[in-house]
Amino acid sequence: MEKFVAATNVKVSNHIPDDLAFFILSKLSIKSLYRFGCVRKAWTLLFENPQFMIMYRNYFLYNNHSYYDGASILLNHCLVPSGESGEPNELLHSTLYLLSGDRFENMVKLDWPPPFHEDDSYIDILSSVCVNGTLCLTQGSNPYAKCVFWNPTTDEFKVIPLSLFEYVPYHDTMKTFHGFGYDHMCHVKQM
């Protein structure tokens, strides 16, 4: 006996709703997510979408991940050039590298955010801590030291305003940063 398949006029859509696509994309590594950016223009702008970023962060914060599965390391390489006499010069230059691979053999130089483009001396990552992808960078310890929140993934940065306290000349003043964190209730980074 022959079996016949009836032809139907059912139309199939290749459209995936954004909320479903975002849910799937939020499970990918950053590297894969950047690769998929060429599929749709909207996907290249995902790191600018606050709802997607919250979903992306929450997935990685609340799920167990192997430390070695696609892990990478930020290396702040500080170089003190020596003068003609062999003594170190006063100026300390900082360069930031991203190390990845099974043995961290892949090394990519990262550009500092714009506030540090002209002067890369004495840049420090506060407490060597990353909060939800954001680093707190400081430069120097004088009263006018720069302090910047920076997310290397999205390249977003925010310059922290100087203190409102007046600097008194001829006094030994030193600015000390103790740490920073993230308030999950208010969604605010704090120093």
MIVEXDO-583621 format. One record per residue (C-alpha): residue number from 0; x, y, z. Coordinates in pm, 1 decimal. Layout:
! MIVEXDO-583621
n; X; Y; Z
NUM; X; Y; Z
...
! end
This chain:
! MIVEXDO-583621
n; X; Y; Z
0; 0.0; 0.0; 0.0
1; 134.0; 339.4; -96.2
2; 151.7; 620.2; 154.0
3; 78.9; 966.6; 30.8
4; 184.9; 1281.9; 205.6
5; -64.2; 1559.0; 165.2
6; 81.0; 1889.3; 53.7
7; -0.8; 2176.1; 284.0
8; 24.0; 2546.7; 243.6
9; 178.1; 2605.1; 586.0
10; 428.4; 2887.6; 578.8
11; 743.0; 2850.5; 783.5
12; 908.8; 3156.1; 929.5
13; 1279.9; 3183.6; 984.6
14; 1231.6; 3470.3; 1230.7
15; 1347.5; 3411.1; 1587.5
16; 1195.2; 3648.8; 1843.9
17; 1454.0; 3880.3; 2001.5
18; 1384.1; 3765.1; 2357.1
19; 1453.3; 3402.8; 2260.8
20; 1764.9; 3498.3; 2062.4
21; 1894.9; 3709.9; 2353.0
22; 1835.3; 3421.3; 2594.0
23; 2036.7; 3184.8; 2373.1
24; 2312.0; 3441.0; 2306.2
25; 2345.7; 3517.6; 2678.7
26; 2483.9; 3164.7; 2726.9
27; 2774.8; 3213.7; 2483.7
28; 3129.7; 3312.1; 2566.0
29; 3232.7; 3668.4; 2484.3
30; 3449.4; 3545.6; 2197.4
31; 3161.3; 3352.0; 2038.5
32; 2922.8; 3638.9; 2096.6
33; 3150.2; 3875.1; 1904.9
34; 3171.8; 3621.4; 1622.1
35; 2792.5; 3604.2; 1596.3
36; 2779.3; 3982.9; 1570.2
37; 2815.1; 3950.9; 1192.9
38; 2489.3; 3752.8; 1166.1
39; 2258.4; 4042.2; 1251.9
40; 2323.1; 4411.3; 1299.6
41; 2121.0; 4408.6; 1623.8
42; 2354.8; 4144.2; 1765.3
43; 2659.1; 4367.2; 1719.0
44; 2496.5; 4617.2; 1955.7
45; 2413.7; 4367.6; 2231.5
46; 2680.3; 4502.5; 2467.8
47; 2501.7; 4839.8; 2453.7
48; 2167.5; 4683.6; 2550.9
49; 2126.2; 4711.4; 2932.8
50; 1865.3; 4432.3; 2949.8
51; 2090.7; 4192.6; 2762.6
52; 2392.8; 4286.2; 2977.8
53; 2197.2; 4213.2; 3297.9
54; 2087.6; 3875.0; 3155.6
55; 2445.3; 3801.4; 3039.7
56; 2602.4; 3893.1; 3377.1
57; 2342.3; 3704.3; 3578.3
58; 2400.9; 3385.5; 3380.6
59; 2773.7; 3394.8; 3449.0
60; 2736.4; 3508.8; 3810.2
61; 2489.1; 3242.4; 3915.1
62; 2607.2; 2939.1; 3717.1
63; 2911.7; 2728.5; 3786.2
64; 3184.1; 2752.3; 3524.6
65; 3518.0; 2580.6; 3508.4
66; 3797.5; 2826.9; 3578.8
67; 3996.8; 2682.2; 3291.6
68; 3718.5; 2654.8; 3033.4
69; 3785.9; 2956.6; 2814.4
70; 3941.7; 3147.0; 3103.3
71; 4155.2; 3451.6; 3042.6
72; 4379.8; 3670.4; 3255.6
73; 4435.6; 4045.1; 3252.9
74; 4801.2; 4132.1; 3301.7
75; 4900.8; 4486.9; 3396.0
76; 5264.4; 4496.3; 3285.6
77; 5453.2; 4784.1; 3448.9
78; 5786.1; 4880.1; 3301.0
79; 6038.9; 5101.8; 3473.6
80; 6290.1; 5204.7; 3206.6
81; 6645.5; 5244.9; 3330.6
82; 6847.6; 5556.6; 3262.4
83; 7199.3; 5581.3; 3123.1
84; 7347.8; 5494.3; 3460.9
85; 7139.3; 5176.9; 3485.7
86; 6927.7; 5327.0; 3762.8
87; 6550.3; 5314.5; 3711.8
88; 6388.2; 5632.2; 3582.0
89; 6101.1; 5780.2; 3779.0
90; 5840.0; 5719.5; 3507.5
91; 5658.3; 5387.0; 3527.0
92; 5474.4; 5283.2; 3207.3
93; 5176.8; 5046.0; 3226.4
94; 5060.4; 4814.8; 2948.0
95; 4753.9; 4592.0; 2973.3
96; 4747.7; 4245.8; 2812.9
97; 4476.6; 3982.5; 2782.0
98; 4618.1; 3628.9; 2813.7
99; 4411.4; 3334.7; 2691.3
100; 4448.0; 2978.3; 2567.8
101; 4504.2; 2650.1; 2749.8
102; 4838.2; 2772.1; 2884.4
103; 4762.7; 3144.3; 2849.3
104; 4997.2; 3154.6; 2550.3
105; 4782.2; 3397.0; 2347.9
106; 4870.7; 3754.5; 2437.7
107; 4674.7; 4055.8; 2310.8
108; 4764.8; 4413.5; 2400.8
109; 4459.6; 4613.3; 2511.3
110; 4430.1; 4989.1; 2477.3
111; 4364.8; 5185.5; 2793.6
112; 4043.4; 5391.7; 2793.7
113; 4066.6; 5747.6; 2650.2
114; 4148.4; 5925.9; 2980.2
115; 4479.9; 5734.9; 2981.0
116; 4569.1; 5752.0; 2609.6
117; 4807.6; 6046.1; 2653.6
118; 4969.0; 5926.2; 2975.3
119; 5008.7; 5555.0; 3056.5
120; 5224.8; 5604.0; 3364.4
121; 5137.3; 5463.6; 3706.0
122; 4805.4; 5305.0; 3602.9
123; 4686.4; 5054.2; 3858.5
124; 4386.2; 4820.1; 3873.2
125; 4229.7; 4889.9; 4211.3
126; 4239.9; 4583.9; 4435.9
127; 4306.0; 4371.2; 4124.3
128; 3930.6; 4312.0; 4121.5
129; 3675.0; 4300.1; 3840.7
130; 3309.5; 4363.3; 3931.6
131; 3060.6; 4252.2; 3663.7
132; 3324.9; 4307.8; 3397.6
133; 3416.2; 4655.9; 3523.9
134; 3762.3; 4751.2; 3645.9
135; 3847.2; 5050.3; 3861.2
136; 4164.4; 5211.9; 3725.5
137; 4364.9; 5466.2; 3920.6
138; 4661.5; 5674.8; 3819.6
139; 4893.9; 5804.3; 4086.3
140; 4829.9; 5872.7; 4453.2
141; 4835.7; 6252.1; 4458.9
142; 4521.8; 6456.1; 4537.9
143; 4448.4; 6497.8; 4166.5
144; 4487.3; 6130.2; 4074.5
145; 4258.1; 6003.9; 3799.2
146; 4008.0; 5735.1; 3882.5
147; 3806.6; 5563.9; 3606.4
148; 3553.2; 5280.6; 3592.9
149; 3616.4; 5085.2; 3270.5
150; 3461.9; 4778.9; 3110.6
151; 3716.3; 4639.4; 2859.3
152; 3450.8; 4421.4; 2692.9
153; 3218.6; 4706.9; 2601.1
154; 3490.0; 4976.4; 2613.8
155; 3258.2; 5190.6; 2826.7
156; 3423.0; 5412.3; 3086.2
157; 3325.4; 5670.9; 3343.8
158; 3567.8; 5920.3; 3495.0
159; 3511.8; 5954.9; 3869.2
160; 3502.8; 6325.0; 3966.8
161; 3773.7; 6463.5; 4192.8
162; 3705.5; 6502.4; 4562.6
163; 3518.2; 6812.5; 4675.5
164; 3765.6; 6858.0; 4959.5
165; 4008.0; 7141.0; 4899.0
166; 4373.8; 7056.2; 4855.7
167; 4589.8; 7246.1; 5103.2
168; 4934.2; 7325.7; 4959.2
169; 5247.2; 7246.8; 5160.5
170; 5076.9; 6954.6; 5331.3
171; 5171.9; 6600.0; 5251.8
172; 4850.0; 6469.3; 5098.6
173; 4800.6; 6124.7; 4958.9
174; 4485.6; 5981.1; 4806.1
175; 4423.5; 5620.7; 4901.3
176; 4166.3; 5402.2; 4729.1
177; 4048.0; 5108.9; 4937.5
178; 3822.5; 4914.6; 4703.9
179; 3504.0; 4910.4; 4505.4
180; 3206.1; 4687.4; 4463.6
181; 2859.9; 4650.4; 4318.5
182; 2528.2; 4707.8; 4497.1
183; 2293.1; 4444.4; 4346.4
184; 1982.9; 4614.6; 4489.1
185; 2046.5; 4955.7; 4328.7
186; 2258.6; 4830.7; 4034.3
187; 2530.0; 5083.8; 4123.9
188; 2908.7; 5049.2; 4139.4
189; 3051.1; 5199.4; 4458.7
190; 3393.3; 5302.3; 4586.6
! end
